[in-house]
Amino acid sequence: MRKFLAFALCAILVISSMAVSASADETENVASGNSYRDEFIGALLNEEEVWVKPNNENYYEMQFIDLNFDGKKEFVVQYYASGNVHGGSDIYSLDNGSVRKLEYDNSDIIVQTENLKGYYDSTTDSYKMIGSYEKSAGFIGDVYYYNFKLIYNPDNQSLNTEVYSRYEKKKGASNVIGTTTYYSADDKVITEEEYNSINSAVVSGFSDIDLKFEKEDVREYKTLSNSDKKEKLEWLYGYDNVEPEPNSEPVSKPIPNTDSDKKDDEQNNNTNNNTTTTSTTVKSPQTGAANNYAAILAVVIAGGAAAAFAGFKRREDI
């Protein structure tokens, strides 16, 4: 009987140590997963002169979004001249511990995060970012609309916007829309049907991803204390940027960063890309907590078994 109890006690102690080890590993993984976030936020706080304008803009806002789905979010500051008139965007990344502004290779395109749409391509096992951009020549002038693929190269910290279709709406007399001309990627004039066909072909077979991010007014951010600024940036970064949406074509590969609530605020544009602003709650490491409970339970069981074994030993010695 003593041999059996000794064997059981050893087994329980081994299980207990494995549970404790798993819990420690999980805690380490959570900490390491936040290391990029913490370093980036620290750099943003220390180098505000890089991205915070000295004078108040009419309106400008900030958000984090993972532009190339590598698990490391970029920081986007968008400017508005008045109302919803988009004045420009600056995008920043973390480069050797410092904040670095990304270079654009196409000065005609402004990246508007609300007009970005994410997709997963199961045939190439890759993620795509598709965007659109509309600008006007004056408040009620001609309209120029671009559809593009957004390509972020972290190696040289650059953004490439590959336009695959566009159109122009020319105003006629009394600012009434006169003609709409459609163009292909090589600037050839095409029909509206060909334009729609190109747009559909670009995302054919792709699975939609719900981009998730929240925005904050930078002017309000400037009024906060240093601790509140840090908390605000952590809150913004904590919003997961993707969540799978129901799709008729199932995708075998799981979409990253999916453990979050969903709030939809979508608008359609001419390329069937949805304009989305979402909000979620910040995730908590539930797996780590479960491992902690398992470890505690295993230790309690081991302690009980040890006590039982000790009592049995005393009874045998009497």
Beta strands, then each sheet from edge to edge (+ up, - down):
strand 1: 59-65
strand 2: 74-82
strand 3: 85-95
strand 4: 98-101
strand 5: 103-104
strand 6: 116-121
strand 7: 126-136
strand 8: 143-153
strand 9: 158-171
strand 10: 177-184
strand 11: 189-190
strand 12: 207-211
strand 13: 216-217
strand 14: 242-244
strand 15: 266-268
strand 16: 274-276
sheet 1: 4+ 3- 2+ 1- 13+
sheet 2: 5+ 9+ 8- 7+ 6- 12+ 14-
sheet 3: 5+ 9+ 10- 11+
sheet 4: 15+ 16-
end
